[in-house]
Amino acid sequence: MRVGEGDKCGQDGAAVFRRHVLYIPGYDPFPPRRYRELYRKEGAEQALISGYELAIRPRAGEAYGWSVGARIDSRVVEAEVEVLVWSDLVKSSMEQGIAATYVQLVRTAWAYIGYGALFQLMRLRKGPMIAALYPVLFLVAQAGLALLVFVCVAKGVAWVWPSVIGQGVAILAGLVAGGGLLRGFRAMDHRVFAYYLMHDYAFSAALKGENPPALEARMAKFRATIRAALDRDLDEVLVVGHSSGAHLAISILADLIREGLPAARPALALLSLGQVVPMMSFLPGAVRLRADLRYLSLRDELTWVDVTAPGDGCSFALCDPVAVSGVAPEGQRWPLVISAAFSQTLSPERWKALRRRYFRLHFQYLCAFDRPGSYDYFRITAGPMTLADRFRDRKPSAGRITRALSPYRDMA
């Protein structure tokens, strides 16, 4: 809200704090209602734990999202949460057959190994690289088992039917059995996520770190949506980028600021959560992303806070995405790199229950903490303080990693 323009007040006489949150998911094929239900469930739990009021209701308009009403720290807050949807592009990229997925595996492995990114990424953080190797090993193991089944079935049929025709039938039977096993593994992927993760990494590596044209076109629409929010009567426009949605948010906001922002506008902020920026920025084609990282790190038009946690093995925890990409300029301002410290902000019982659930932990940033610290997703998105004010005096976490390890540092 621009100074002097607010006229609606809460019961205590304080002006209602208004925020527009624009959430950019990671590589996720699920519909956006998943995030509404997650916010509803986890927000209610966090409100109960922390002693504030928070409720969600349907949001008017064509865009997908929800409205949040809250009373936190004796202030009334109205927030609109909008999901910037690109799940259709994700689904399209995942529509690969079994054979095509194995071709993707080879191409993706070459992209990271052949261009030297893999070894530098391993020096940076081993957790996400183990997560990256997981689908490769799992898919190779599945192929190996399918090959074993093929050989066993083919030999068995050939032994029973030792004729020329029998040999052909044996090969066909082996192919049917081995192929059936691979299809069975594919059908069970909702439990093991091998195909899903393979498609995720292949999407990043397909153009050597460059965004596909369809994604760039969608990002332009997102940029227009954020720009429109800056013309509204609000206190803050908060962009939240989770996982691979973080690097999309970085490029979108860099372009937005380059275009020019309105003189009178709400506070603009970026909250990147569980980011995997180096998986893109360490590839040779990511010249646009590296330029955007450097540019955004200097801007005073926004506040950028980057939150990760060492307990999240799927993110590059406490890695300054600008610095590790080798593009940190003199006078770098952003991001403020802090830890969500799962082992401290979750009770020992809760931490024990979650610590081996790696994919669930990657979404913990959007969930309730039973021992909340300075990071509270619901206070940030529905509380009466801007991101800048909330973390104004906060220092970067002591474990922040700033070593420049990217093998490629050229920029657009």
MARPALUM-519614 format. One record per residue (C-alpha): residue number from 1; residue in three letters; x negated, y, z. Coordinates in steps of 0.001 Angstrom, whole numbers, plus 500000, padded with zeros to 6 digits. Layout:
<dolo->NUM filo->Ala c1->X c2->Y c3->Z>
...
This chain:
<dolo->1 filo->Met c1->500000 c2->500000 c3->500000>
<dolo->2 filo->Arg c1->498630 c2->503373 c3->499056>
<dolo->3 filo->Val c1->498084 c2->505725 c3->501962>
<dolo->4 filo->Gly c1->501241 c2->507612 c3->502915>
<dolo->5 filo->Glu c1->503546 c2->505634 c3->500621>
<dolo->6 filo->Gly c1->504924 c2->503059 c3->503104>
<dolo->7 filo->Asp c1->508338 c2->503676 c3->504611>
<dolo->8 filo->Lys c1->509524 c2->500286 c3->505787>
<dolo->9 filo->Cys c1->508513 c2->499463 c3->509333>
<dolo->10 filo->Gly c1->508731 c2->496516 c3->511663>
<dolo->11 filo->Gln c1->510577 c2->496633 c3->514959>
<dolo->12 filo->Asp c1->507466 c2->497979 c3->516677>
<dolo->13 filo->Gly c1->507394 c2->500967 c3->514302>
<dolo->14 filo->Ala c1->504280 c2->499825 c3->512414>
<dolo->15 filo->Ala c1->504521 c2->499798 c3->508622>
<dolo->16 filo->Val c1->505097 c2->496402 c3->507068>
<dolo->17 filo->Phe c1->501850 c2->495060 c3->505605>
<dolo->18 filo->Arg c1->502321 c2->493849 c3->502016>
<dolo->19 filo->Arg c1->500064 c2->491549 c3->500037>
<dolo->20 filo->His c1->500124 c2->489744 c3->496705>
<dolo->21 filo->Val c1->498129 c2->486506 c3->496716>
<dolo->22 filo->Leu c1->497155 c2->485002 c3->493367>
<dolo->23 filo->Tyr c1->495993 c2->481434 c3->493812>
<dolo->24 filo->Ile c1->493894 c2->479749 c3->491110>
<dolo->25 filo->Pro c1->493752 c2->475969 c3->491606>
<dolo->26 filo->Gly c1->490854 c2->473781 c3->490655>
<dolo->27 filo->Tyr c1->490938 c2->471047 c3->488034>
<dolo->28 filo->Asp c1->494308 c2->469691 c3->489145>
<dolo->29 filo->Pro c1->496976 c2->468051 c3->486934>
<dolo->30 filo->Phe c1->499662 c2->468227 c3->489629>
<dolo->31 filo->Pro c1->502527 c2->470730 c3->489414>
<dolo->32 filo->Pro c1->502237 c2->473938 c3->491461>
<dolo->33 filo->Arg c1->505029 c2->472959 c3->493857>
<dolo->34 filo->Arg c1->502396 c2->470792 c3->495535>
<dolo->35 filo->Tyr c1->500750 c2->473971 c3->496817>
<dolo->36 filo->Arg c1->504054 c2->475402 c3->498056>
<dolo->37 filo->Glu c1->504732 c2->472293 c3->500120>
<dolo->38 filo->Leu c1->501173 c2->472262 c3->501420>
<dolo->39 filo->Tyr c1->501471 c2->475913 c3->502473>
<dolo->40 filo->Arg c1->504857 c2->475327 c3->504094>
<dolo->41 filo->Lys c1->503750 c2->472284 c3->506089>
<dolo->42 filo->Glu c1->500273 c2->473440 c3->507093>
<dolo->43 filo->Gly c1->501360 c2->477036 c3->507719>
<dolo->44 filo->Ala c1->504033 c2->475901 c3->510159>
<dolo->45 filo->Glu c1->501452 c2->473784 c3->511986>
<dolo->46 filo->Gln c1->498906 c2->476613 c3->512143>
<dolo->47 filo->Ala c1->501545 c2->479057 c3->513390>
<dolo->48 filo->Leu c1->502451 c2->476645 c3->516186>
<dolo->49 filo->Ile c1->498797 c2->476176 c3->517139>
<dolo->50 filo->Ser c1->497866 c2->479867 c3->516964>
<dolo->51 filo->Gly c1->501062 c2->481341 c3->518366>
<dolo->52 filo->Tyr c1->502360 c2->483459 c3->515492>
<dolo->53 filo->Glu c1->505459 c2->483412 c3->513293>
<dolo->54 filo->Leu c1->505337 c2->482360 c3->509669>
<dolo->55 filo->Ala c1->508035 c2->481207 c3->507260>
<dolo->56 filo->Ile c1->508266 c2->480789 c3->503494>
<dolo->57 filo->Arg c1->511222 c2->481266 c3->501169>
<dolo->58 filo->Pro c1->511829 c2->481096 c3->497399>
<dolo->59 filo->Arg c1->510312 c2->483845 c3->495322>
<dolo->60 filo->Ala c1->512234 c2->485717 c3->492656>
<dolo->61 filo->Gly c1->510820 c2->486015 c3->489165>
<dolo->62 filo->Glu c1->509605 c2->483785 c3->486359>
<dolo->63 filo->Ala c1->506127 c2->483074 c3->487769>
<dolo->64 filo->Tyr c1->505700 c2->480143 c3->490111>
<dolo->65 filo->Gly c1->505191 c2->480953 c3->493776>
<dolo->66 filo->Trp c1->506845 c2->481684 c3->497085>
<dolo->67 filo->Ser c1->507382 c2->484516 c3->499549>
<dolo->68 filo->Val c1->505955 c2->484540 c3->503061>
<dolo->69 filo->Gly c1->507328 c2->486420 c3->506029>
<dolo->70 filo->Ala c1->505105 c2->486583 c3->509101>
<dolo->71 filo->Arg c1->504600 c2->488326 c3->512408>
<dolo->72 filo->Ile c1->500932 c2->488114 c3->513361>
<dolo->73 filo->Asp c1->499184 c2->490235 c3->515988>
<dolo->74 filo->Ser c1->502495 c2->492086 c3->516538>
<dolo->75 filo->Arg c1->502603 c2->493200 c3->512870>
<dolo->76 filo->Val c1->505194 c2->492281 c3->510274>
<dolo->77 filo->Val c1->503743 c2->491021 c3->507006>
<dolo->78 filo->Glu c1->505399 c2->490326 c3->503666>
<dolo->79 filo->Ala c1->503329 c2->488357 c3->501182>
<dolo->80 filo->Glu c1->504025 c2->487050 c3->497705>
<dolo->81 filo->Val c1->501997 c2->483981 c3->496755>
<dolo->82 filo->Glu c1->501726 c2->483266 c3->493040>
<dolo->83 filo->Val c1->500066 c2->480188 c3->491555>
<dolo->84 filo->Leu c1->498230 c2->480910 c3->488319>
<dolo->85 filo->Val c1->498969 c2->477679 c3->486503>
<dolo->86 filo->Trp c1->496571 c2->475879 c3->484185>
<dolo->87 filo->Ser c1->497575 c2->472301 c3->485096>
<dolo->88 filo->Asp c1->498931 c2->471822 c3->481553>
<dolo->89 filo->Leu c1->495415 c2->472336 c3->480179>
<dolo->90 filo->Val c1->494087 c2->469869 c3->482743>
<dolo->91 filo->Lys c1->496685 c2->467261 c3->481775>
<dolo->92 filo->Ser c1->495838 c2->467717 c3->478114>
<dolo->93 filo->Ser c1->492132 c2->467191 c3->478804>
<dolo->94 filo->Met c1->492924 c2->464006 c3->480724>
<dolo->95 filo->Glu c1->494894 c2->462411 c3->477889>
<dolo->96 filo->Gln c1->491996 c2->460216 c3->476896>
<dolo->97 filo->Gly c1->492071 c2->456506 c3->476231>
<dolo->98 filo->Ile c1->489787 c2->454106 c3->478044>
<dolo->99 filo->Ala c1->487235 c2->453993 c3->475221>
<dolo->100 filo->Ala c1->487237 c2->457796 c3->474899>
<dolo->101 filo->Thr c1->486622 c2->458120 c3->478641>
<dolo->102 filo->Tyr c1->483500 c2->455970 c3->478351>
<dolo->103 filo->Val c1->482325 c2->458164 c3->475476>
<dolo->104 filo->Gln c1->482906 c2->461147 c3->477781>
<dolo->105 filo->Leu c1->480817 c2->459423 c3->480426>
<dolo->106 filo->Val c1->477830 c2->459156 c3->478095>
<dolo->107 filo->Arg c1->478174 c2->462739 c3->476836>
<dolo->108 filo->Thr c1->478581 c2->464177 c3->480326>
<dolo->109 filo->Ala c1->475624 c2->462231 c3->481700>
<dolo->110 filo->Trp c1->473525 c2->463533 c3->478816>
<dolo->111 filo->Ala c1->474682 c2->467097 c3->479425>
<dolo->112 filo->Tyr c1->473509 c2->467064 c3->483038>
<dolo->113 filo->Ile c1->470469 c2->464811 c3->482683>
<dolo->114 filo->Gly c1->469286 c2->465844 c3->479249>
<dolo->115 filo->Tyr c1->469422 c2->469554 c3->480023>
<dolo->116 filo->Gly c1->467711 c2->469149 c3->483394>
<dolo->117 filo->Ala c1->470629 c2->470349 c3->485522>
<dolo->118 filo->Leu c1->471181 c2->467134 c3->487476>
<dolo->119 filo->Phe c1->467828 c2->467102 c3->489242>
<dolo->120 filo->Gln c1->468065 c2->470767 c3->490223>
<dolo->121 filo->Leu c1->471613 c2->470256 c3->491496>
<dolo->122 filo->Met c1->470406 c2->467341 c3->493629>
<dolo->123 filo->Arg c1->467767 c2->469603 c3->495177>
<dolo->124 filo->Leu c1->470525 c2->472057 c3->496001>
<dolo->125 filo->Arg c1->473099 c2->469773 c3->497653>
<dolo->126 filo->Lys c1->473213 c2->465974 c3->497566>
<dolo->127 filo->Gly c1->476882 c2->465676 c3->498612>
<dolo->128 filo->Pro c1->478509 c2->466980 c3->495439>
<dolo->129 filo->Met c1->476012 c2->465090 c3->493311>
<dolo->130 filo->Ile c1->476973 c2->461844 c3->495050>
<dolo->131 filo->Ala c1->480573 c2->462790 c3->494258>
<dolo->132 filo->Ala c1->479528 c2->463378 c3->490636>
<dolo->133 filo->Leu c1->477757 c2->460015 c3->490385>
<dolo->134 filo->Tyr c1->480693 c2->458200 c3->491983>
<dolo->135 filo->Pro c1->482894 c2->458052 c3->488839>
<dolo->136 filo->Val c1->479914 c2->457079 c3->486696>
<dolo->137 filo->Leu c1->479004 c2->454159 c3->488937>
<dolo->138 filo->Phe c1->482637 c2->453150 c3->489409>
<dolo->139 filo->Leu c1->483393 c2->453171 c3->485675>
<dolo->140 filo->Val c1->480195 c2->451291 c3->484854>
<dolo->141 filo->Ala c1->481089 c2->448683 c3->487492>
<dolo->142 filo->Gln c1->484579 c2->448357 c3->486008>
<dolo->143 filo->Ala c1->483097 c2->447869 c3->482543>
<dolo->144 filo->Gly c1->480703 c2->445271 c3->483934>
<dolo->145 filo->Leu c1->483541 c2->443306 c3->485532>
<dolo->146 filo->Ala c1->485559 c2->443518 c3->482324>
<dolo->147 filo->Leu c1->482568 c2->442185 c3->480385>
<dolo->148 filo->Leu c1->482185 c2->439330 c3->482859>
<dolo->149 filo->Val c1->485869 c2->438451 c3->482493>
<dolo->150 filo->Phe c1->485521 c2->438584 c3->478706>
<dolo->151 filo->Val c1->482561 c2->436177 c3->478768>
<dolo->152 filo->Cys c1->484188 c2->433755 c3->481220>
<dolo->153 filo->Val c1->487513 c2->433633 c3->479392>
<dolo->154 filo->Ala c1->485887 c2->433371 c3->475968>
<dolo->155 filo->Lys c1->483594 c2->430530 c3->477079>
<dolo->156 filo->Gly c1->486466 c2->428720 c3->478770>
<dolo->157 filo->Val c1->488659 c2->428836 c3->475672>
<dolo->158 filo->Ala c1->485728 c2->427852 c3->473440>
<dolo->159 filo->Trp c1->485005 c2->424862 c3->475680>
<dolo->160 filo->Val c1->488637 c2->423700 c3->475515>
<dolo->161 filo->Trp c1->488923 c2->424401 c3->471759>
<dolo->162 filo->Pro c1->485467 c2->423790 c3->470244>
<dolo->163 filo->Ser c1->486316 c2->424527 c3->466614>
<dolo->164 filo->Val c1->485791 c2->427454 c3->464279>
<dolo->165 filo->Ile c1->489366 c2->428596 c3->464859>
<dolo->166 filo->Gly c1->488870 c2->428035 c3->468569>
<dolo->167 filo->Gln c1->485874 c2->430366 c3->468545>
<dolo->168 filo->Gly c1->487988 c2->433153 c3->467076>
<dolo->169 filo->Val c1->490771 c2->432520 c3->469585>
<dolo->170 filo->Ala c1->488188 c2->432518 c3->472383>
<dolo->171 filo->Ile c1->486893 c2->435964 c3->471425>
<dolo->172 filo->Leu c1->490439 c2->437315 c3->471120>
<dolo->173 filo->Ala c1->491427 c2->435862 c3->474493>
<dolo->174 filo->Gly c1->488313 c2->437353 c3->476094>
<dolo->175 filo->Leu c1->489081 c2->440768 c3->474639>
<dolo->176 filo->Val c1->492672 c2->440615 c3->475873>
<dolo->177 filo->Ala c1->491568 c2->439586 c3->479376>
<dolo->178 filo->Gly c1->488770 c2->442137 c3->479630>
<dolo->179 filo->Gly c1->490923 c2->444897 c3->478170>
<dolo->180 filo->Gly c1->493748 c2->444008 c3->480528>
<dolo->181 filo->Leu c1->491396 c2->444349 c3->483495>
<dolo->182 filo->Leu c1->490273 c2->447787 c3->482323>
<dolo->183 filo->Arg c1->493896 c2->448871 c3->481905>
<dolo->184 filo->Gly c1->494602 c2->447617 c3->485403>
<dolo->185 filo->Phe c1->491741 c2->449687 c3->486787>
<dolo->186 filo->Arg c1->493067 c2->452717 c3->484906>
<dolo->187 filo->Ala c1->496537 c2->452198 c3->486407>
<dolo->188 filo->Met c1->495037 c2->452164 c3->489907>
<dolo->189 filo->Asp c1->493073 c2->455368 c3->489434>
<dolo->190 filo->His c1->495450 c2->457332 c3->491671>
<dolo->191 filo->Arg c1->493732 c2->455496 c3->494514>
<dolo->192 filo->Val c1->490082 c2->455674 c3->493442>
<dolo->193 filo->Phe c1->490002 c2->458849 c3->491249>
<dolo->194 filo->Ala c1->487211 c2->457560 c3->488993>
<dolo->195 filo->Tyr c1->488899 c2->458584 c3->485729>
<dolo->196 filo->Tyr c1->490117 c2->461848 c3->487252>
<dolo->197 filo->Leu c1->486639 c2->462888 c3->488389>
<dolo->198 filo->Met c1->485114 c2->461790 c3->485097>
<dolo->199 filo->His c1->487535 c2->464030 c3->483197>
<dolo->200 filo->Asp c1->486794 c2->466874 c3->485638>
<dolo->201 filo->Tyr c1->483034 c2->466779 c3->485086>
<dolo->202 filo->Ala c1->483476 c2->466188 c3->481351>
<dolo->203 filo->Phe c1->485662 c2->469303 c3->481134>
<dolo->204 filo->Ser c1->482857 c2->471415 c3->482597>
<dolo->205 filo->Ala c1->480145 c2->469833 c3->480486>
<dolo->206 filo->Ala c1->481971 c2->469530 c3->477157>
<dolo->207 filo->Leu c1->480695 c2->472897 c3->475918>
<dolo->208 filo->Lys c1->477542 c2->472907 c3->478077>
<dolo->209 filo->Gly c1->479140 c2->475206 c3->480659>
<dolo->210 filo->Glu c1->481099 c2->477438 c3->478300>
<dolo->211 filo->Asn c1->484851 c2->477760 c3->478833>
<dolo->212 filo->Pro c1->487036 c2->476166 c3->476121>
<dolo->213 filo->Pro c1->488966 c2->478709 c3->473994>
<dolo->214 filo->Ala c1->492333 c2->477580 c3->475407>
<dolo->215 filo->Leu c1->491092 c2->478215 c3->478940>
<dolo->216 filo->Glu c1->489699 c2->481628 c3->478009>
<dolo->217 filo->Ala c1->493103 c2->482551 c3->476577>
<dolo->218 filo->Arg c1->494796 c2->481474 c3->479814>
<dolo->219 filo->Met c1->492272 c2->483449 c3->481860>
<dolo->220 filo->Ala c1->493166 c2->486557 c3->479850>
<dolo->221 filo->Lys c1->496802 c2->486076 c3->480889>
<dolo->222 filo->Phe c1->495729 c2->485658 c3->484505>
<dolo->223 filo->Arg c1->493752 c2->488875 c3->484258>
<dolo->224 filo->Ala c1->496845 c2->490727 c3->483007>
<dolo->225 filo->Thr c1->498865 c2->489327 c3->485916>
<dolo->226 filo->Ile c1->496317 c2->490516 c3->488461>
<dolo->227 filo->Arg c1->496102 c2->493909 c3->486769>
<dolo->228 filo->Ala c1->499896 c2->494295 c3->487016>
<dolo->229 filo->Ala c1->499753 c2->493497 c3->490741>
<dolo->230 filo->Leu c1->497303 c2->496367 c3->491231>
<dolo->231 filo->Asp c1->499995 c2->498790 c3->490058>
<dolo->232 filo->Arg c1->502392 c2->497713 c3->492798>
<dolo->233 filo->Asp c1->503012 c2->499262 c3->496233>
<dolo->234 filo->Leu c1->500813 c2->496880 c3->498215>
<dolo->235 filo->Asp c1->498122 c2->496887 c3->500856>
<dolo->236 filo->Glu c1->496060 c2->494150 c3->499233>
<dolo->237 filo->Val c1->495788 c2->492049 c3->496106>
<dolo->238 filo->Leu c1->494002 c2->488862 c3->497130>
<dolo->239 filo->Val c1->492706 c2->486406 c3->494517>
<dolo->240 filo->Val c1->492000 c2->482924 c3->495886>
<dolo->241 filo->Gly c1->489940 c2->480525 c3->493774>
<dolo->242 filo->His c1->489656 c2->476955 c3->495028>
<dolo->243 filo->Ser c1->487067 c2->474445 c3->493791>
<dolo->244 filo->Ser c1->486551 c2->474987 c3->490037>
<dolo->245 filo->Gly c1->489204 c2->477706 c3->490250>
<dolo->246 filo->Ala c1->486513 c2->479793 c3->491972>
<dolo->247 filo->His c1->484395 c2->480227 c3->488840>
<dolo->248 filo->Leu c1->487522 c2->481112 c3->486864>
<dolo->249 filo->Ala c1->488347 c2->483801 c3->489437>
<dolo->250 filo->Ile c1->484808 c2->485200 c3->489234>
<dolo->251 filo->Ser c1->484956 c2->485633 c3->485461>
<dolo->252 filo->Ile c1->488530 c2->486962 c3->485508>
<dolo->253 filo->Leu c1->487738 c2->489630 c3->488093>
<dolo->254 filo->Ala c1->484478 c2->490586 c3->486385>
<dolo->255 filo->Asp c1->486403 c2->491222 c3->483160>
<dolo->256 filo->Leu c1->489125 c2->493072 c3->485051>
<dolo->257 filo->Ile c1->486663 c2->495470 c3->486662>
<dolo->258 filo->Arg c1->484839 c2->496000 c3->483372>
<dolo->259 filo->Glu c1->488138 c2->497092 c3->481843>
<dolo->260 filo->Gly c1->488623 c2->499643 c3->484611>
<dolo->261 filo->Leu c1->490897 c2->499662 c3->487651>
<dolo->262 filo->Pro c1->493565 c2->502233 c3->488540>
<dolo->263 filo->Ala c1->492294 c2->505044 c3->490753>
<dolo->264 filo->Ala c1->495079 c2->504572 c3->493311>
<dolo->265 filo->Arg c1->495413 c2->500891 c3->494009>
<dolo->266 filo->Pro c1->495668 c2->498294 c3->496774>
<dolo->267 filo->Ala c1->492506 c2->496750 c3->498193>
<dolo->268 filo->Leu c1->491169 c2->494070 c3->495841>
<dolo->269 filo->Ala c1->489616 c2->490921 c3->497295>
<dolo->270 filo->Leu c1->488309 c2->487535 c3->496181>
<dolo->271 filo->Leu c1->488308 c2->484505 c3->498468>
<dolo->272 filo->Ser c1->486432 c2->481573 c3->496924>
<dolo->273 filo->Leu c1->486973 c2->478247 c3->498689>
<dolo->274 filo->Gly c1->485049 c2->474998 c3->498311>
<dolo->275 filo->Gln c1->483325 c2->476360 c3->495202>
<dolo->276 filo->Val c1->481445 c2->474182 c3->492719>
<dolo->277 filo->Val c1->480022 c2->477059 c3->490670>
<dolo->278 filo->Pro c1->476548 c2->475476 c3->490150>
<dolo->279 filo->Met c1->478135 c2->472569 c3->488255>
<dolo->280 filo->Met c1->478853 c2->475144 c3->485547>
<dolo->281 filo->Ser c1->476228 c2->477833 c3->486040>
<dolo->282 filo->Phe c1->473318 c2->475367 c3->485872>
<dolo->283 filo->Leu c1->474259 c2->474352 c3->482300>
<dolo->284 filo->Pro c1->472734 c2->476107 c3->479261>
<dolo->285 filo->Gly c1->476025 c2->477324 c3->477802>
<dolo->286 filo->Ala c1->477178 c2->479132 c3->480963>
<dolo->287 filo->Val c1->475748 c2->482489 c3->479868>
<dolo->288 filo->Arg c1->479094 c2->484211 c3->480419>
<dolo->289 filo->Leu c1->479496 c2->482834 c3->483940>
<dolo->290 filo->Arg c1->475954 c2->483797 c3->484955>
<dolo->291 filo->Ala c1->476504 c2->487337 c3->483681>
<dolo->292 filo->Asp c1->479802 c2->487533 c3->485574>
<dolo->293 filo->Leu c1->478177 c2->486294 c3->488775>
<dolo->294 filo->Arg c1->475493 c2->488971 c3->488584>
<dolo->295 filo->Tyr c1->477970 c2->491713 c3->487683>
<dolo->296 filo->Leu c1->480503 c2->490888 c3->490410>
<dolo->297 filo->Ser c1->477804 c2->490606 c3->493078>
<dolo->298 filo->Leu c1->477127 c2->494353 c3->492773>
<dolo->299 filo->Arg c1->480628 c2->495792 c3->492619>
<dolo->300 filo->Asp c1->482137 c2->497963 c3->495327>
<dolo->301 filo->Glu c1->485636 c2->497715 c3->493807>
<dolo->302 filo->Leu c1->486278 c2->494473 c3->495670>
<dolo->303 filo->Thr c1->485385 c2->492350 c3->498667>
<dolo->304 filo->Trp c1->484203 c2->488808 c3->497953>
<dolo->305 filo->Val c1->484047 c2->486177 c3->500698>
<dolo->306 filo->Asp c1->482881 c2->482653 c3->499876>
<dolo->307 filo->Val c1->483941 c2->479909 c3->502308>
<dolo->308 filo->Thr c1->482615 c2->476363 c3->502229>
<dolo->309 filo->Ala c1->481740 c2->473741 c3->504832>
<dolo->310 filo->Pro c1->478924 c2->471182 c3->505079>
<dolo->311 filo->Gly c1->481597 c2->468604 c3->505915>
<dolo->312 filo->Asp c1->483059 c2->469025 c3->502437>
<dolo->313 filo->Gly c1->480934 c2->466749 c3->500291>
<dolo->314 filo->Cys c1->482661 c2->467894 c3->497114>
<dolo->315 filo->Ser c1->481525 c2->471526 c3->497324>
<dolo->316 filo->Phe c1->478156 c2->473264 c3->497249>
<dolo->317 filo->Ala c1->478346 c2->474165 c3->500916>
<dolo->318 filo->Leu c1->476767 c2->477471 c3->501977>
<dolo->319 filo->Cys c1->475153 c2->477915 c3->498561>
<dolo->320 filo->Asp c1->475224 c2->481541 c3->497464>
<dolo->321 filo->Pro c1->476520 c2->481002 c3->493901>
<dolo->322 filo->Val c1->474804 c2->484131 c3->492598>
<dolo->323 filo->Ala c1->471412 c2->483470 c3->494145>
<dolo->324 filo->Val c1->471163 c2->479731 c3->493415>
<dolo->325 filo->Ser c1->472104 c2->480435 c3->489789>
<dolo->326 filo->Gly c1->468991 c2->482609 c3->489552>
<dolo->327 filo->Val c1->470823 c2->485838 c3->488682>
<dolo->328 filo->Ala c1->470804 c2->487690 c3->492007>
<dolo->329 filo->Pro c1->470091 c2->491397 c3->491356>
<dolo->330 filo->Glu c1->468376 c2->493908 c3->493600>
<dolo->331 filo->Gly c1->470939 c2->495293 c3->495997>
<dolo->332 filo->Gln c1->473225 c2->492256 c3->495825>
<dolo->333 filo->Arg c1->476368 c2->492895 c3->497897>
<dolo->334 filo->Trp c1->478473 c2->489766 c3->497378>
<dolo->335 filo->Pro c1->479496 c2->487202 c3->498205>
<dolo->336 filo->Leu c1->479570 c2->487014 c3->501978>
<dolo->337 filo->Val c1->478838 c2->483303 c3->502439>
<dolo->338 filo->Ile c1->480367 c2->481781 c3->505561>
<dolo->339 filo->Ser c1->481098 c2->478297 c3->506832>
<dolo->340 filo->Ala c1->484506 c2->476934 c3->507772>
<dolo->341 filo->Ala c1->482527 c2->474644 c3->510129>
<dolo->342 filo->Phe c1->484903 c2->471684 c3->510080>
<dolo->343 filo->Ser c1->483058 c2->469908 c3->512882>
<dolo->344 filo->Gln c1->483777 c2->472876 c3->515174>
<dolo->345 filo->Thr c1->487143 c2->474149 c3->513946>
<dolo->346 filo->Leu c1->488678 c2->470682 c3->513974>
<dolo->347 filo->Ser c1->488999 c2->468792 c3->517250>
<dolo->348 filo->Pro c1->486804 c2->465683 c3->517620>
<dolo->349 filo->Glu c1->489867 c2->463480 c3->517138>
<dolo->350 filo->Arg c1->490981 c2->465330 c3->514013>
<dolo->351 filo->Trp c1->487453 c2->465458 c3->512602>
<dolo->352 filo->Lys c1->487011 c2->461723 c3->513154>
<dolo->353 filo->Ala c1->490264 c2->461026 c3->511311>
<dolo->354 filo->Leu c1->489296 c2->463196 c3->508320>
<dolo->355 filo->Arg c1->485532 c2->462986 c3->507939>
<dolo->356 filo->Arg c1->485609 c2->459978 c3->505574>
<dolo->357 filo->Arg c1->488559 c2->461297 c3->503568>
<dolo->358 filo->Tyr c1->486399 c2->463251 c3->501169>
<dolo->359 filo->Phe c1->489074 c2->464472 c3->498770>
<dolo->360 filo->Arg c1->491361 c2->465500 c3->501615>
<dolo->361 filo->Leu c1->488526 c2->467486 c3->503204>
<dolo->362 filo->His c1->488068 c2->469375 c3->499931>
<dolo->363 filo->Phe c1->491554 c2->470805 c3->500533>
<dolo->364 filo->Gln c1->491071 c2->471504 c3->504245>
<dolo->365 filo->Tyr c1->490464 c2->475191 c3->503480>
<dolo->366 filo->Leu c1->494189 c2->475409 c3->502631>
<dolo->367 filo->Cys c1->495261 c2->473567 c3->505768>
<dolo->368 filo->Ala c1->495688 c2->474079 c3->509505>
<dolo->369 filo->Phe c1->492792 c2->473937 c3->511980>
<dolo->370 filo->Asp c1->493531 c2->472812 c3->515511>
<dolo->371 filo->Arg c1->490526 c2->474777 c3->516817>
<dolo->372 filo->Pro c1->490605 c2->477756 c3->514441>
<dolo->373 filo->Gly c1->487654 c2->480125 c3->514269>
<dolo->374 filo->Ser c1->487230 c2->483262 c3->512184>
<dolo->375 filo->Tyr c1->488461 c2->481436 c3->509098>
<dolo->376 filo->Asp c1->492232 c2->480914 c3->509126>
<dolo->377 filo->Tyr c1->493800 c2->480630 c3->505667>
<dolo->378 filo->Phe c1->497208 c2->481739 c3->506903>
<dolo->379 filo->Arg c1->495941 c2->484806 c3->508774>
<dolo->380 filo->Ile c1->494019 c2->485757 c3->505636>
<dolo->381 filo->Thr c1->496956 c2->485294 c3->503253>
<dolo->382 filo->Ala c1->499787 c2->486369 c3->505596>
<dolo->383 filo->Gly c1->498069 c2->488459 c3->508273>
<dolo->384 filo->Pro c1->498010 c2->492261 c3->508703>
<dolo->385 filo->Met c1->494350 c2->492806 c3->507801>
<dolo->386 filo->Thr c1->492641 c2->493059 c3->504449>
<dolo->387 filo->Leu c1->489840 c2->490609 c3->503712>
<dolo->388 filo->Ala c1->487392 c2->493519 c3->503920>
<dolo->389 filo->Asp c1->488555 c2->494509 c3->507406>
<dolo->390 filo->Arg c1->488732 c2->490949 c3->508664>
<dolo->391 filo->Phe c1->485111 c2->490197 c3->507811>
<dolo->392 filo->Arg c1->483667 c2->493706 c3->507970>
<dolo->393 filo->Asp c1->481146 c2->492932 c3->510722>
<dolo->394 filo->Arg c1->480595 c2->489289 c3->509850>
<dolo->395 filo->Lys c1->477072 c2->488182 c3->508973>
<dolo->396 filo->Pro c1->476384 c2->485376 c3->506482>
<dolo->397 filo->Ser c1->476167 c2->481921 c3->508007>
<dolo->398 filo->Ala c1->472676 c2->481012 c3->509160>
<dolo->399 filo->Gly c1->472525 c2->477996 c3->506879>
<dolo->400 filo->Arg c1->473148 c2->479985 c3->503693>
<dolo->401 filo->Ile c1->471134 c2->478681 c3->500711>
<dolo->402 filo->Thr c1->469700 c2->481256 c3->498326>
<dolo->403 filo->Arg c1->466956 c2->479350 c3->496475>
<dolo->404 filo->Ala c1->467148 c2->480047 c3->492739>
<dolo->405 filo->Leu c1->467237 c2->476548 c3->491225>
<dolo->406 filo->Ser c1->469204 c2->476877 c3->487994>
<dolo->407 filo->Pro c1->467098 c2->475756 c3->485025>
<dolo->408 filo->Tyr c1->468923 c2->478338 c3->482865>
<dolo->409 filo->Arg c1->469196 c2->482015 c3->483773>
<dolo->410 filo->Asp c1->469980 c2->483781 c3->480511>
<dolo->411 filo->Met c1->473169 c2->485842 c3->480490>
<dolo->412 filo->Ala c1->475664 c2->487049 c3->477933>
